[in-house]
Amino acid sequence: MAIILSISEANGVQWAAGPHGLFQVGEEELRPVLQPMERLACTLALSQRVLVGGGPYGVAYTADHGQNWQAAWTSGCQSAVLVMAADPNVAHSGVILAGTEGEGILRTTDRGGYWSPCNFGLRNYMVLSLAWAPLAPQGQWPQREIVFAATEEGVYRSPNAGRGWRRAECPELVYQILAVSPNFHEDGVVMAGSEMDGLWRSADGGRSFSRLASAPEQVNALCAWDGGWLLSAADELWHSADGVEWQPVTDSAPVLVLRPGDGVILAGDEDGLTALNQVHFAPQTQYAAPEMV
């Protein structure tokens, strides 16, 4: 089976990535796609290209579904890229952020060709998660482009699309996953999952975080959609309708990544990819992976 750490989608095509490679998601199977990374950590699908992040090349991209790849220019960054996140308005702005394994955050304005470091305000350069807030409603002023970064010591907020960062009020912990409320511009909610110190919630737009007593201690994956919140702890999944009160999901198994899809939650783990029902979170489709050697 294939370990899946990252899931992305564009134009109705889903992609999954992990240390065993890049896969295009079929109806019931994972189709391997050749890619150049020796240590593949993440993928990001856009309307006209697919990017991969890892080592030793940092970022590479293809415009023909993997037939040909181009290494991106990363301004001399030698660290592996662990995560990537696109501006919700990337079709017009071209902005994508990449979190690296020790050199902070890279930023591109041309959809992944050329990257430059954007670390102003960061205290820690091990970036484990990135999450954008939804686009601000039309007519709202100022039109902030808000994005969050999780590092080995704190959560950071940028109001200007990643050009500069300010540390949120939160304890010095390893925060490894972020999720932003779909109704962020109404409720201001952001969640940060830690390695061993629980789930932390902000209701002031990501400026300060407080721990949720009802959530598990270890949070390895986290997602939000219109129907609520879902996280993976060390041994099982947990669900919350409001993001405040959490309950374990009966007969569930832990996963490594969660991503809302069309009527399902896509879950990647050490055995591949599964589509979960959005109501009871029972497995709906198991995508068969090729045998790994």
Secondary structure, DSSP 4 states (H G I P E B T S, - for coil): -----EEEEETTEEEEEETTEEEEE-SSBEEEE--S-SEEEEEEE-SS-EEEEEETTEEEEESSTTSS-EEPB-TT--SPEEEEEE-TTHHHH--EEEEEBSS-EEEESSSSSBEEE--TT-S--BEEEEEEPPPPPTT-SS--B-EEEEESS-EEEESBTTSS-EE-B--S--EEEEEE-TTHHHH--EEEEESSS-EEEESSSSSB-EE-TTS-S---EEEEETTEEEEE-SSSEEEESSSSS-EEPTT----SEEEE-SSEEEEEETTEEEEEETTT--EEEEEB-PPP-
